[in-house]
């Protein structure tokens, strides 16, 4: 982004000399009111823009245009200094409109209510809110909302309303409680409950209709939402977006009499907020105060569903022009009806042509609709290029750079702003923000002080307060915040900052006064109510605070923080039973609160949940059971994992690993005990490492933290190790390592727990115990690999399910390098949230939704990349070459947790990502070029075969791209310098989980589409009479090995150094020269050659000259078959055909006295043929070795060993020359 910003700004500076902003509508010399409005707004002259809107709107008779302008007025209310003028403008417009359009006057009143709240006029705001009649409800929840499947499921509250009934909720039993709208007319569950992620609530309300007819149910919402009237579903939305009042108008015919309203509201990425009010068909406000509890209900029927009137009118227009698309995009943005899943606002705004007068503003608003900082910056840069004097876009771009810490990129942007208008407050603002970011307090204060003398002094107070906070001058910060709050009393962030200042300076009386005022403004804010109660408890004790806690609990009976605070208060009052009651309830509502769990265990004397299932066996008892295995190098006495999972997917893992070291040769393998964790989500507690030597016990206290991930891979999956050194270890010692890992859940993976636990290892394990405790309603399935099903026990205790898997006396697995990865051999336990791969696909595929997306830059690049490429294979070849050559893979493997991918456009512009990110980019580019491409997940061959009986995401280690052309083939974005027919060896012949829009299937990556692996070495050896030799080597590599060779040949000097090292290891004094590459194109065999001078190549004895028959050797025996026996399979690093041919030109006067005999070795999996010929003054030797499978079963090992010994013998057989 840095380089791109500077390039575009340079272009902008050039444009400043010749270009100006759009000043009037195309074809007109007189600026229209809309032109005037945008001129003032883009310059930052918001008051003047308000005046234009007043005159312009008063002259309009189009309700849609008026509603657009009302949203514009709301947008301009960015500074407290404009609130009074804003109210004047709104009052004037309201008088002009009159009662003719009540929906517009409602929109005006909603804006006015917020302004009155900001001015601190609660009484006026409350009276207006009462007239608008937003509904209050009886509410029940939270319930589990892991996705659309959970939300679509029917729950008991949908069957009828019973205020006395309780139901099983997300983590505990839930019951109905009252919820009233706040001062702004909203029910914000974030205020009431805090964390609402993966939750939904039901809201019930009875109303009585006095006059039958058509009514609008005017709804504002954020997440998934269903609305029933009298048991009939009238509205259903699975779109998640931001909140605004009156986003949806649902017209329903209602007979006279009682009616029941039920709303099912789910969370979104932007909180969980709901508002509902009712109006008659002509817009008359409906005061739904009277309730009729009669059970006799005459159902109504649905007439229509639409967005609010202004947006609905624009969306109905067929073949919309640029004006319509711009206004529709703006209304979608301003009403917050957009999100990353379905960003209609961005779609409309991006469709605006660059010759339309509002194109700069369309780019500016498009940036507001974007969620990614880089994408925002790109759109703002386009806005600036189209209108270099657009101060509004320049300010936003500068602020993005400052917040992203691109300080040097922000400076030239601010300089260009100063050239446009030195007097603009935005120049001082951006400079103040920049210096605050840099920590330059004096400079920040200077510019904030200048802002206090500008038209927006409130901005100066706010920024000066931030500078003082950075300087830890909390008293002066509080003075600035107090001044700001006299201008805007409804700024919750300012309120929180001021409270923090008061608390830091010990101004407890001021803190309490401010909290009383704030609670009056925010009656539904549990954090503020709780803070007030705690301040009172601190100053006056727990007893006076209890009524305040009770008031908070009344409006949020499921708030774990309130329940915990009440429990602590009762504990301080010396009432342990009441304390335990509330703390137990709090822990049920917040099971991830490990500190609360410890506190509760201490005051009640209980043992924690994981401790109850721990094995009660001391070290001497464990050691006694290992007496029979003293002759083994080491023995794992106990390997215990006890995991307690919470409803949200967080968990606590209690680990105990006890090992006895018998042989001195193994001491080094136990000298460092390591704990691997993800520091972002995991923490280690209760760590203990005890070294036992006979009767003596020594606790090891030293700890070291070591990063395991490089800077690049930390972006996708970060790992650290806590290392406990045990340097004094001796044979016979026992190490007892115990620790607990606390892991909180990732937002996108809440309510899901998955884990793979390996059982046993390179040493004998006497006892392996795995215990998993999880909520009974949470889907967790246990799959066993190479473990008897009788080892698993399942029990239900209350609301928990407990799995126990115990395996005893597990023989060691091989530790040699040529053994398949441990996961292929060892028994394993899989805990998954999915029963089948269908369920896994249903869970995983939504994460890919909208991540395969092409912005304008991607579309343009695709056209450039595939220019001149006709056939689909040519197109995908060019695209694949572009991706592997320009996009860097920061981490080849997927994380064990299956880290979620980023959007393709983000990866494209960042030029980096992990294999999943880059594969999605390749898929996006391919689809844009008209090629069917899909995501595929594999476990690479070197990591062992995937266990597909368990639908476990962690089995996959890499993402590929499946190209559905012909019989289909796979592409690996991690393979540098590769062609489409050169899939890496570790990707071949494995089962891939291929995902498409219709579903999934397993496809084996083996295919004859790829070039077979072939290595051919041809040597021409000219032997001198002295025994020295001049050798010319020609090599050809085809297939999976070609890309690596192609890549190494790019650095000729390094390649020559490596060749010199190779030859000097065999023949001291060798010298490599004349390297030449004859072909290195992708999807063609790599061919290169070089010469080497070898002194002493042949040994001279009497009249004979002796040398090995092959100048290069395969080394199969030394690498794979030195061991006489194997209990486990053998994994080879490569397969294919190796052809080695050498022609020896004999010295003058010499002839071949002895040449080895032709021989061959045949086997269905491996074979070799050696041939020799002697004609005239030359001897030619040829070997042809073929290996068809990388895995040699244990029962075939002896035969394979014979094969390698045969090859080794033949390659070392001597050729003897004589004179």
VOLUMMI-247186 format. One record per residue (C-alpha): x, y, z; residue in three letters. Coordinates in steps of 0.02 Angstrom, whole numbers, plus 50000, padded with zeros to 5 digits. Example, Ala and Ser with C-alpha at 12.3 -4.5 7.8 and 13.67 -1.06 7.14 Angstrom:
% residues 2
506154977550390ALA506844994750357SER
% end
This chain:
% residues 1219
500005000050000UNK501475011750036UNK502175011749861UNK500465012749780UNK499945027649888UNK501495037449842UNK501295034149656UNK499485039549657UNK499865054949761UNK501205060149638UNK499895058849501UNK498715068949609UNK499985082949630UNK500175083949442UNK498305084749422UNK498205098949546UNK499035110249419UNK497785107149281UNK496235098749350UNK494885103949468UNK493415095449548UNK491745093249462UNK490895109949490UNK489295107749397UNK488175094749322UNK488725089549149UNK488015100849014UNK487665115549130UNK488665131149172UNK487675134849331UNK488025123649480UNK486505113849534UNK486055112949719UNK486785095449722UNK488415102149645UNK488495115849775UNK488175103449914UNK489605092049862UNK490795106649833UNK490545112250014UNK490525094750086UNK492115089150000UNK492965105150059UNK492425101850238UNK491225116550244UNK489835106950329UNK488845122050390UNK488775129150215UNK488285111850151UNK486855111650278UNK486235128450215UNK486235121850036UNK485265106450091UNK483955117250177UNK483595127750023UNK483705113049906UNK482595101250008UNK481285114850038UNK481085116049848UNK480905097249821UNK479265087949802UNK480045070849771UNK479965060449933UNK481435049749878UNK482555064749848UNK482005072150015UNK482435055950106UNK484155055450025UNK484455073250088UNK483865068750263UNK485215055450270UNK486445068450207UNK485955080150349UNK486245066050472UNK487945062850393UNK488455081050419UNK488105080250606UNK489935075550636UNK490345089950754UNK489385096650906UNK489545114350839UNK488315109650702UNK486955101950812UNK485955118050837UNK486025122450653UNK485555104550611UNK484005105750721UNK483535122250639UNK483705114550466UNK482695099150515UNK481315109550596UNK481195120450442UNK481105105450325UNK479815097250437UNK478705112550427UNK478885112750238UNK478425094450221UNK476995095550344UNK475915080350381UNK475825075250197UNK477205062150216UNK477255055450392UNK478655043050354UNK479805057550311UNK479335067050469UNK479695051150567UNK481415050550488UNK481675068850537UNK481115065550716UNK482295050750735UNK483755061850685UNK483145075650802UNK483005063650949UNK484845059150931UNK485335077550921UNK484315081851077UNK485165067651169UNK486865074451115UNK486355091451182UNK485825083251345UNK483985087451324UNK483315070751384UNK481555077351416UNK481255083151236UNK482045067351165UNK480975056451278UNK479355065151231UNK479725063251046UNK480225045051070UNK478605041651161UNK477605048151013UNK478575037050892UNK478045022251001UNK479495010050983UNK478924993551058UNK479544985551216UNK479574966551232UNK479724951351340UNK481384943451292UNK482134926151314UNK483874919851271UNK485254918251224UNK485064902551118UNK486414894151014UNK486694902050843UNK488174893550761UNK487504897250587UNK485964896350478UNK485644878250527UNK485474883150710UNK484444898550671UNK483264889450554UNK482894876250686UNK481234878250777UNK481304881250965UNK479914880551097UNK479604899451108UNK478994898750928UNK477574887450982UNK476794899551105UNK477134912051242UNK477184906351423UNK477984919251535UNK478294906551675UNK479174893951563UNK481054891251558UNK482024883151416UNK483764876351384UNK484744890751311UNK486474892351239UNK487384887651399UNK486074888051537UNK484204888251571UNK483394904451512UNK481754913051555UNK480774928151497UNK481264945651556UNK480674963251506UNK481684973751384UNK481254991751342UNK482025002551206UNK483415014251259UNK483415033251240UNK483705031251053UNK482295018651028UNK483395003151010UNK483584986851104UNK485444983651098UNK485864966351163UNK487694971351168UNK487244983851304UNK486174971051395UNK487254955551376UNK488974960451312UNK489584946151203UNK488154940951089UNK489234931550962UNK488384915750898UNK486794919450995UNK484994923650960UNK483534929751066UNK481644929251053UNK480644945251080UNK478784943551115UNK477444956951121UNK475544957351120UNK474604971851041UNK472784976351016UNK472154983550851UNK470654994950869UNK470344997350683UNK470604983850555UNK471674988250405UNK473414988350334UNK474864992250450UNK476734994250425UNK477884985150544UNK479424996150531UNK480954986050576UNK482784989950607UNK483954975350639UNK485724968650619UNK485854949650608UNK484764935050553UNK482954939650590UNK481244931550581UNK479614940250625UNK477984931250660UNK476274939150684UNK474984927650759UNK476084912550726UNK476304916250540UNK478044920750479UNK477914937750396UNK479754942050374UNK481344931850362UNK483104938250327UNK484784929650333UNK485724945550287UNK486854952850420UNK487234971450418UNK487334987050524UNK485884994950617UNK484755009450574UNK482965013050621UNK481645008450494UNK482694998650370UNK481244986950323UNK479394990750295UNK478294975350315UNK476484978750266UNK475214967250350UNK473324967150353UNK472714965350533UNK470914962350591UNK470274971350743UNK470774963350909UNK472294955850995UNK473844950350901UNK475484942150950UNK477184948050885UNK478714936850897UNK480434941750835UNK481914929950824UNK483494940650819UNK485244933950789UNK486964941450804UNK487964949350663UNK489724955350639UNK489094972350696UNK488224968450860UNK486414963350890UNK485164977550890UNK483294977950856UNK481954991350846UNK480134989650795UNK478685001650784UNK477015001050695UNK476155013650582UNK474545013450485UNK474605012850295UNK474575031950284UNK476005033450408UNK474985037550563UNK475965032250715UNK475215017750811UNK475345018251000UNK475374999851047UNK475125002551232UNK473534993251272UNK473754974451282UNK472364961751267UNK472794945251348UNK471364936351261UNK471874919851184UNK470664922451039UNK471694929250896UNK471134932550717UNK472714931150610UNK473204944350485UNK474054941850317UNK475604948550233UNK475394961450094UNK477184966650052UNK478994967950112UNK480174981750056UNK481604992850110UNK481135010050180UNK480195020650052UNK481625030749977UNK482725015649946UNK481265004749892UNK480805017449757UNK482575017549688UNK482744998549692UNK481164996549589UNK481875006249442UNK482314994849297UNK483914998549201UNK484465011849328UNK485545026149268UNK487075032849359UNK486035044949465UNK484915030949526UNK486375019249563UNK487305032849656UNK485815037449766UNK485375019149797UNK487175015149844UNK487225030149959UNK485595025450047UNK486185007450070UNK487775014250149UNK486955027750254UNK485605015950319UNK486975002850353UNK486124989750245UNK487784982450189UNK489064970050251UNK490524959750188UNK489404945050142UNK488204954850032UNK488904972250003UNK487534979649894UNK488124997249934UNK489844993849863UNK489104984949714UNK488025000049667UNK489385012849701UNK490695002949605UNK489555002749453UNK489635021849436UNK490555026349274UNK492085037549292UNK491335050849177UNK489865053849294UNK489955069749397UNK489765060449561UNK491135047749524UNK492355055249653UNK490995054549786UNK490515036849733UNK492315031349763UNK492325040549930UNK490725032049987UNK491325015449918UNK492825016950033UNK491645018950181UNK490755002950129UNK492394993250120UNK493014984350275UNK494814981350221UNK496044995750247UNK496974992650085UNK495364992149985UNK494775008150070UNK496405016650023UNK496275011349841UNK494525018649824UNK495035034749909UNK496525036249792UNK495335034549643UNK494245048149718UNK495755059549733UNK496345055949557UNK494615060649493UNK494535076149602UNK496235081449671UNK495445094949781UNK494335082649873UNK494865087150050UNK493655074450124UNK494485059950031UNK496225066350069UNK495805067450255UNK495135049650257UNK496645043050164UNK497825051950282UNK496925044650432UNK497005027050361UNK498875028750337UNK499085035750512UNK498055021950593UNK499055008950493UNK500675017150555UNK501165022650379UNK501745039450446UNK502865044250302UNK501475040650178UNK500295052050275UNK501435067350269UNK501295071050082UNK499405068750091UNK499295081750228UNK500435093350129UNK499265092249980UNK497815096650096UNK498745112050157UNK499045117649978UNK497175116549944UNK496615125550103UNK497875129550238UNK496475136150351UNK495475119950350UNK495295112250524UNK495625095450441UNK497445100350412UNK497705103550597UNK496695087950641UNK497705075950533UNK499345083350594UNK498785081650775UNK498285063550746UNK499945060050659UNK500965067250802UNK499925057950931UNK500285041850835UNK502145045950837UNK502095050651022UNK502665068550991UNK501645076551129UNK502185094751109UNK501815095050922UNK500155086250947UNK499645098951081UNK500125113350968UNK498995107650827UNK497595102550945UNK497695119951021UNK497505127650849UNK495955116950823UNK495185124150981UNK495225141150894UNK494425134250736UNK492605132150688UNK492655115050772UNK493415117550946UNK492645101051002UNK493885092150889UNK495295101450975UNK494685096351148UNK494565078151098UNK496285077251018UNK497115087451155UNK496385075051280UNK497165060651184UNK498855069251187UNK498735072151374UNK498265053851399UNK499805048651302UNK500795059951420UNK499895052351571UNK499245069651620UNK497525063451668UNK496985079351757UNK497185090151601UNK496415076351497UNK494885076551609UNK494725095551588UNK494685093851398UNK493455079451405UNK492315089451521UNK492315103651395UNK491925091551255UNK490495083851353UNK489675100751377UNK489525100651186UNK489075082251162UNK488325073151310UNK487885057351214UNK489665052151162UNK489915035651253UNK491765034251210UNK492105051351284UNK491095046551437UNK492155030951463UNK493765040751441UNK493225053751567UNK492725040351691UNK494445032651671UNK495265049651704UNK494245052451861UNK494695035151926UNK496545037551887UNK496575054351978UNK495555047952125UNK494055059252091UNK492785046652154UNK491405059452186UNK491565065952009UNK491555048051946UNK489945044152037UNK489095060151976UNK489575056651796UNK488995038651810UNK487285044151876UNK487105055951726UNK487715042651605UNK486555029251670UNK485115041351644UNK485655043551462UNK486035025051435UNK484745015851541UNK485104999051457UNK486994999751476UNK487474985751594UNK489334990851595UNK488875008351657UNK487645001851788UNK488944989451847UNK490285002651855UNK489155013851959UNK488764999752079UNK490614995752101UNK491045013952134UNK489715014352269UNK490364997952339UNK492135004852344UNK491615020752434UNK490205014652545UNK490354995852554UNK489444981152472UNK487754983252559UNK487325000452482UNK487884993852312UNK486694978852311UNK485154988952253UNK486164995352105UNK486714977752062UNK484904972052076UNK484354985751955UNK485624979551828UNK485104961551853UNK483264965951825UNK483574971651646UNK484914958351611UNK484604942851716UNK485864932851615UNK487324944851632UNK488784934851701UNK489714950751751UNK488234956751857UNK488004939551936UNK489864938651976UNK489864956152053UNK488364951652162UNK489214935452216UNK490804944752264UNK489784957752359UNK488904944152459UNK490574935852494UNK491224952152565UNK489654953552670UNK490064936552746UNK488644927152660UNK489544912452578UNK487994902852524UNK487264917852432UNK488984921452359UNK489164903652296UNK487404904052222UNK487724919652116UNK489504914852070UNK488924897752013UNK487604905951904UNK488914917951835UNK490064903451790UNK488644894451700UNK488374910151597UNK490234913051566UNK491104896151570UNK492704903251494UNK492984914351647UNK494384903951720UNK494774916751855UNK492984915851917UNK493074896851919UNK494634897452029UNK493824910252145UNK492264899452163UNK493304883852196UNK494284892952332UNK492774899552428UNK491814883152413UNK493284871252435UNK492844862252273UNK494084853952157UNK494094860451978UNK493244850051844UNK494814843751759UNK495594839151926UNK494154827651967UNK494594816351821UNK496484816251846UNK497374799751881UNK497794798052066UNK499494790052051UNK501144796352122UNK502844794852041UNK503444779352138UNK501834770452090UNK502074774851908UNK503914770051911UNK503554752851985UNK502514748451832UNK504004751851719UNK505204739451801UNK504944726751663UNK505544739051530UNK507204744751606UNK508124738551452UNK507184750751339UNK507984767851309UNK506554777351391UNK504774774351446UNK503304786451453UNK502484781851618UNK500944792851594UNK500284803551453UNK498684811851514UNK497584824951431UNK496004830951519UNK495034843751419UNK493534853551478UNK492634862151334UNK491454876751354UNK489934880451248UNK490814894151151UNK492224882451098UNK493494888751225UNK494284875351331UNK495454871051474UNK496724857151449UNK497574848951597UNK499134839551544UNK500274827651636UNK501764819151552UNK502884807951655UNK504424799851579UNK505814788451641UNK507484789651552UNK508444773251558UNK509874775251433UNK511194788851431UNK510994789851242UNK509224796651267UNK509644810251395UNK509854823451259UNK508094819851196UNK507364824551366UNK508514839051411UNK507194851651358UNK505354849551397UNK504274859851279UNK502494866351279UNK501864872551110UNK500494885651107UNK499684899451005UNK500024915151109UNK498564924351031UNK497274912451101UNK498154901551230UNK498984904151398UNK499884892051514UNK499504890751699UNK499974879351845UNK501604874251760UNK502644862151861UNK504154851751809UNK504874840051942UNK506444829551921UNK506454813752027UNK508054804252067UNK507714790452190UNK506984798252347UNK507484815952297UNK506344828252209UNK506934844252123UNK505744856852048UNK506444865251892UNK505984883651891UNK506874890251737UNK505764894451587UNK506134900951413UNK504924906951278UNK505484903651099UNK504544909250942UNK504284894850820UNK503504904850679UNK504414916850566UNK503774934550537UNK502854929250379UNK501994913650445UNK501444922550605UNK500134931250500UNK499234914850468UNK499694904050616UNK500844909150758UNK501674896750874UNK502794898551026UNK503664886051138UNK503894887051326UNK505494877351358UNK505974870151528UNK507824865051526UNK508294849351623UNK510174849951598UNK510604839351751UNK509654824051687UNK510454806851714UNK509954788851672UNK508624782651792UNK507874799951819UNK506004803151804UNK505284819451736UNK503524824051790UNK502854838651686UNK501144846051727UNK500284861351658UNK498594868451609UNK498224877351445UNK496784889651442UNK496174892951265UNK494874905551214UNK493904902951055UNK494154912250892UNK492644922650843UNK492314913250680UNK492494896150764UNK491474898550921UNK490364883950970UNK491574872150882UNK492884861150961UNK494034849650865UNK495624840950919UNK496764826850864UNK497714818051002UNK499124806150958UNK499304790951069UNK501034783751101UNK502634788351010UNK504454783650987UNK504524776951166UNK503404764351251UNK501914772551336UNK501244763051486UNK499674773451516UNK498834785151394UNK497284793851463UNK496194806151369UNK494654813751448UNK493514826051360UNK492124835051455UNK490904845451354UNK489134852551370UNK487864839151327UNK487034849851194UNK488654853851105UNK489014842650954UNK490654833350986UNK491024816450909UNK492434804650957UNK493304794650820UNK494674781750856UNK496074776950738UNK497004760650774UNK496234759950947UNK495034746751007UNK493284753651031UNK493244745551203UNK494534758451258UNK493214772051246UNK491904775351380UNK490524788451375UNK489514794951521UNK488304809151552UNK488414818951713UNK487074832251731UNK487234844051583UNK488934837051531UNK489534822751422UNK491184814451466UNK492244804151347UNK493644793551420UNK494924784551312UNK496224774051402UNK497564764051313UNK498914754351405UNK500644747951360UNK500824755351186UNK502364748851096UNK503564762151026UNK503394768350848UNK504914769650736UNK505924785650745UNK506994784050589UNK506904798050462UNK506324786150327UNK504814780650427UNK503174789150376UNK502654803550485UNK502104797950657UNK500284802150622UNK500234788250493UNK500734774750616UNK500204780350789UNK498484777350863UNK497494793350870UNK495924800750945UNK494914813250845UNK493634824650925UNK492624833650792UNK491094845050791UNK490454835950637UNK489784818450619UNK490044817550431UNK490944826350290UNK489254833350236UNK489144842450402UNK490944848350385UNK490574855250212UNK489004864050275UNK490064872350410UNK491604876350306UNK490864882150141UNK490054898150213UNK491794904250260UNK492234904050075UNK490694913950027UNK491154930749956UNK493014927449980UNK493144922049798UNK492884939749736UNK493634950049595UNK493764968949608UNK494104980449461UNK495984978349472UNK495854959449468UNK494694959849318UNK495904971249227UNK497394960349268UNK496524944749207UNK496204952849040UNK498044957549031UNK498684940549086UNK497674930148964UNK497874941848816UNK498264931148666UNK497914914748755UNK496494905548670UNK496344887848736UNK495824885548919UNK497474876648960UNK498444891348891UNK497404903448995UNK497604893849157UNK499464891549121UNK499704910349109UNK498664913749263UNK499594900549364UNK501244907849309UNK500694925049362UNK500154919149535UNK501704908549573UNK502834922149505UNK502054937349590UNK501124931749747UNK502194925749891UNK501614911249999UNK502024916450177UNK501634899250248UNK501444883650142UNK500444873550266UNK498724876450336UNK498694878950524UNK498194864250631UNK496674874550673UNK496304877250489UNK496574896050486UNK495194904450386UNK495654912250218UNK495624930450170UNK494694937850024UNK495514935449854UNK495594954249822UNK496524956949985UNK497804943549941UNK497984950849766UNK498434968149828UNK499454962249978UNK500454950849861UNK500604937950000UNK499574924750092UNK499604906750149UNK499204892350032UNK497334894050063UNK497334912850030UNK498344911349870UNK497344896349808UNK495754906549825UNK496564920449725UNK497034907849589UNK495244901349588UNK494584919149573UNK495734923249428UNK495314906749341UNK493444909449358UNK493624927149294UNK494454919449140UNK492994907549116UNK493804892049193UNK492954881049322UNK494124881149473UNK493794874749649UNK494664874149817UNK495454857549868UNK496174852850037UNK497494839250052UNK498664831050174UNK500344830850086UNK501154813950061UNK502634817650176UNK501404820450321UNK500624803250305UNK498974797550235UNK497444807350288UNK496234798150401UNK494604801350311UNK493474791550427UNK493444806950540UNK492834823550466UNK494284833250541UNK494924849550467UNK496624847450548UNK497004832350438UNK497294844150293UNK498974852750281UNK498884862050115UNK497644870149998UNK497694866749811UNK496684872949664UNK495684859949567UNK495454864349384UNK493934855849311UNK494554853949132UNK494524836749051UNK494744824049189UNK495304838049304UNK497004842249379UNK497724851049529UNK498864866149548UNK499954870249698UNK500244888849726UNK501734885249839UNK502734877649695UNK503874891249627UNK504434890149444UNK503194876149409UNK502074873049261UNK500324866149266UNK500964848549228UNK502284848649366UNK501324845349527UNK502544842949674UNK502884824849724UNK502134826749898UNK500484832549820UNK500324817649703UNK499294802249735UNK498374808749889UNK496514811149917UNK495934829149901UNK494354836349979UNK493674846449833UNK492354859649871UNK491164867149745UNK489534876649753UNK488504860749742UNK489424850749874UNK491034841149895UNK491934825249843UNK493594816549868UNK494684815949713UNK496394807649706UNK497724819549644UNK498584805849544UNK498374808549358UNK499254805549192UNK498984824049158UNK500624827649247UNK502314823749174UNK503064807749248UNK504614809849355UNK506164806749252UNK507984810549288UNK509274807249154UNK511144809849179UNK512324808249031UNK514194809149058UNK515584810348930UNK517224806149018UNK518904808648934UNK520224799649038UNK522034805149025UNK523534793649043UNK523864801649212UNK522174795749278UNK521454813149275UNK519804815749184UNK518864829349094UNK516994826049115UNK515514834049030UNK513874830949121UNK512184833749038UNK510634832449147UNK508784831649111UNK507454832849247UNK505624831049211UNK504084830849322UNK503984835449505UNK505864838249525UNK505964850549379UNK505324866249470UNK506604865149610UNK508014862449484UNK507364876749377UNK507354888049529UNK509124883349582UNK509814886949408UNK509284905149423UNK510784908349535UNK512214901849426UNK513624905949547UNK512754897249693UNK512384882349581UNK514224880949532UNK514754882149715UNK513604867649758UNK514284857249613UNK516064860649668UNK515634854949843UNK514854839049774UNK516324834249664UNK517664839049791UNK516834827849920UNK517194813249802UNK518774819349713UNK519804832349802UNK520384846149687UNK518954844949562UNK518454860649471UNK516764864249388UNK516664875649236UNK515614880449086UNK513864878649160UNK512544880449027UNK510644879549032UNK509874873548870UNK508064873548928UNK507204879849085UNK505444883749022UNK504014877949131UNK503094862249078UNK504624856448985UNK506064845749050UNK507474855849127UNK509084852849032UNK510794859349081UNK512614854249072UNK514304858249145UNK516104852249137UNK517184846249280UNK519044842849288UNK519374828349406UNK521154824449462UNK521494806349510UNK519874800049436UNK520644783049399UNK521864773649508UNK523444767849418UNK524254751549470UNK525634744349363UNK524934744849187UNK523124745349244UNK521914759549267UNK520424756549385UNK518854766849417UNK517024764949469UNK515864760849327UNK514674775149370UNK515264792849402UNK513654797449496UNK512704785649609UNK510914784449671UNK511384781449854UNK509794771249884UNK510624758649999UNK511484771250112UNK509944782150122UNK508584769250150UNK509194751550183UNK510624751050307UNK509484743650440UNK509344724750428UNK507544724150488UNK506064735850496UNK504464734850594UNK503664749450501UNK503444754750321UNK504804764250230UNK504414781150152UNK505454786450002UNK505704804549956UNK505454801949771UNK504894789949636UNK505044788749448UNK506384783549324UNK508234787249343UNK509334784449190UNK511204786049211UNK512324784149060UNK514184787249048UNK515364785248901UNK517214783848944UNK518474788448810UNK520014778148847UNK521784784948847UNK522774781048692UNK523514763748697UNK522264757448829UNK520914744448813UNK519574737648927UNK520194722549020UNK518674720149131UNK516924727049114UNK515484721949232UNK514164710049167UNK512414715449120UNK511164712049259UNK509394716649309UNK508274716049463UNK506394714749437UNK504984718249559UNK503234725149531UNK503654740849632UNK505504743349598UNK506694737549464UNK508424740849394UNK509384736049238UNK511254738449208UNK512104736549041UNK513884738848982UNK514744739248814UNK516524741248753UNK516884746248574UNK518524752648509UNK519234765848623UNK517654768648727UNK516654760148864UNK514804764448889UNK513824760249047UNK511954762749072UNK510814760549222UNK508934761749221UNK508154762249394UNK506274763649418UNK505284765649580UNK503394765749562UNK502814768849741UNK503524779949878UNK502934768150016UNK503774751550046UNK502744740550164UNK503694732350308UNK503404715050234UNK504244720650071UNK505734728750156UNK506904713850143UNK506584712649957UNK506844731549940UNK508474730150038UNK509064716849919UNK508624728449776UNK509614743149848UNK511114732049886UNK511034725849708UNK511014743749642UNK512414748849760UNK513484734149705UNK513224737349521UNK513574755949537UNK515224752249626UNK515824738349514UNK517494742649436UNK518054744949259UNK519864739749230UNK520904746249086UNK522574739649032UNK523904744848907UNK
% end
